[in-house]
Amino acid sequence: MTEKSTPLSLLLPRKYRLAGIVLTALGAIMLIARFAYNFKPSWLDSQTFAAYSVYAEAKYFTIIRNQMIEEIGGLFLFSGMLMVALAKGKTEGAETDCLRLRAFVISFYLGFGFLLLSLLLLYGFGYVIAMLLFPVFLLASYIVVFALLVKKRKLHKQ
């Protein structure tokens, strides 16, 4: 890796963190409203292209009618969490790179622990839900572990 091509150069600018927090909150609110309160605004009913869709029958490469709150909420949640996870912090350097790598490895272990437990304990649609939650769990664990490692580093420096 050259001097100009460091892991830091792959991070998003710091301003994306706030945008990520906003998108994550909007996505979470939309998905909670949809699944906890069965909220389906009529203005989000639309015709959309589907490469594959199964409701009563399987359809391939066709236009379907769909309630888009789930897709938009998921898009906001995933992209927002990704922005939070990959935005630069106030101070970045070699020590922060090490903390990021450590947080990634720990969250990788936690995520695959989640997958293994899901395989052993969840069946049918419960397992499908767990697979949908896997990327959220992976990103959330990385964000939390990285924040804890940064906080631990700050406490040790005092």
N, C-alpha and C positions, 0 to 999 in steps of 0.2 A: 504494500500500500504506500503510495507516495505521500509526501508532506501535504499536498493539496487534497488528496483523497483519503480522509480519515473518517472514522465512524461519525464524528461530529458533523462532517459536511453532509451527511445523509439526514440529519435531523431537520425538522421544520423550524422556521423562525418562531421565536417566543410568542408572537402575537396570535399564533394559531391555537395556543393553549386556551385562551378565553373563548374563542370561537368553538373549540372542541367541547368546553364545559357547557356552553349554551346548547349546542347540538345534542349532546348527551342527555341533558335535562329534557329538552323537547321530545326526543325520541322515547325516553323512559315514560314521560307523561302520556304520550300518544299510545304507547303499548299497554300501559296500565289502564288507561281509559278504555281501550279496545277489549282487553281480556278480562279485566275485573268488573267493568261496568257495561260491557257489550255496546260500547259507543261506536256507531258506524254512520258518520255524517254522509248524507245523500250526495253532497257535492264531491265526495271522493269515490263515488261509483263511476267507473269509466270502462271504456273499451281499451284493451291493451294487448299487445303481442305476447304470446306465450310460446316458448320453444317446446314446453311439455306441461300439461295440466291434467290432473285427475280429480274429478268430482264424481259425477255419476258414471262417466266413461273417460277413457284416456284420449287426450287430444294432442296432436303434434303440430308445431309450426302453424299456429292459427291465431285469430283474434278472439279473445274471450271477454266477458263482462266480469269485472272484479272490483271489490272494495279495496282501495289502495292504502288505507290507514296502516295496515300491517307492514307493507313494503316501505312506505315513507318513514314510519317510526323506526323500523329496523335499519334503514339507510342512515337516518340521523344518529341513532344510537351507535352503530358500528363506526361510522366515519368520525363522529365526535370523540369516541373513546380512543380511536387511533390517533387523532390529533393531540389529545391530552398526553397519551403515552409517548409520542414521538416529537413533541415540541421541546425546544431547548429550554433549559432552566435559566435562572439568573446568572449562575456561574457554571461554566462548562470547562472541563479540562481532563487530563489523564485520570485523575482520581474519580471524577464523575463517570468517565467511560467505564472504569472498573466496577463502579456501583451499578451502572446500567447493565453491564454484562452479568454481574452476579444476580441482579433482580430478574433478568431474562431467564437464566438457568433455573433459579428457584421457581419462577412462575411456570416454566416448562414442566418441571417435576410435579408441581401442584396440578397443573392442567391434565397431565396424563394420569395422575392419581384419580382425578375427577372422572376421566374416561374409564379407567379400570373399575372403579366403584360403580359407575353407571352400567357397565357390562354385567357386573355381578348382581346388582340389586334392582335394576329397572328393566321392565319388559314392555313390549308393545308400544303404545303411543307415548308412554312415560320416557322410554329410551329415545324416541324421536325428539321429544321436547328437550331432553338433556343434550342431544347433539346440536340442537339449535342454540342452546345456552352456552355451549363449549367456547365459542370465540369470545363471548361476553365475559365468561369466567377467566379465560386466559388473559385478556386485556385488563380486566379489573384486578386480577392478582398481580400482574406486572406493575400497574400504577400504585397499588397499595404497598407492595414489597419495596419498590424503588423509593417511595416517600418515607417508609420506615427506615431504610438504610441511610438515606440522606439525613433524617432526623437523628439517628444514632451517631452518624459521623459528626454532626454539629455538637451533640452532647459530649462526645469524647474530646473535642477540640477546646471546650470551655474549661 
